Amino acid sequence: MPTVDELYRFLSEKFPEELRCEWDNDGLMTASDPKREVVRVLCTLDVTEEAVDYAISNNFDVIVSHHPMIFKPLKSVSYLDPVASKVIRLLKNNISVMSFHTRLDAASGGVNDVLAKLVGLRDVELLTSDGETVGRIGTLETPLGCTEFAASVKKVLMAERVLYSQCSGFVSRVAICGGDGKDYVKAARDAGADSYLTGQLSYNIMEESNYLGLNLFEAGHFHTEDFICGYLTLLILKEFTNVKTSYFNCNRVMSV
């Protein structure tokens, strides 16, 4: 069995810290005992209160998440702060948390490579903005209409809905960015995309699709990233065959 430190170092080799955006705060969130043997690993997109409850109740040693549990500096460590409260509970139960955020987005085989494969892109290249790798761009084997492409994305991502704003009416050269990608619309346009798919856009941006010259698609923050938990699970099991892994669905955003 690996130790907490060995598991973290293994995943950091796969998703190097140098790929992390400067504004990000991923990494080892809690670890009271780096030499603790890891028997059970829980993979989840977010370390919610429900995920913490589940990890404690089921005797997990480590939680591996995509979104950082601690993103902004803590001003206090007490039950009055919702993040600090989770930290206290996790440390009391000797559960380590490691989060891999923008470096997992950028890394080969990470969030955006898997997303590109899921939506059917070929000849995939990096999508960059201001020197940071923020997504991917590739080409569909067969161009689709906007409605047809949106329906296919909804199906493969098991999304509750896909919003879109049509410009040209056909989808061929597609830029993608899992999660909140509203800041990279111009990067997609400048890279030669005719369409851009991400998890979160804004109403105002989608209203400007004609001006931007892009078909814009919004499939939900959760649904454009959560699939990576399965990838992380397989990665850990392949390296550490005696470790037991599980997945926790942390989605709290519902629609009717």
GIPEUR-V717509 format. One record per helix or strand of 3 or more residues. SS is the DSSP state (hx for helix, st for strand). FROM is the first residue (numbers start at 0). LEN is the number of residues. If there is no record, write none. Layout:
SS:FROM:LEN
SS:FROM:LEN
//
This chain:
hx:3:11
hx:16:3
st:26:4
st:39:5
hx:48:9
st:61:4
hx:81:11
st:95:4
hx:101:5
hx:110:8
st:120:9
st:131:14
hx:145:12
st:162:3
st:169:11
hx:181:9
st:194:6
hx:202:5
hx:208:4
st:214:4
hx:227:12
st:243:5
//
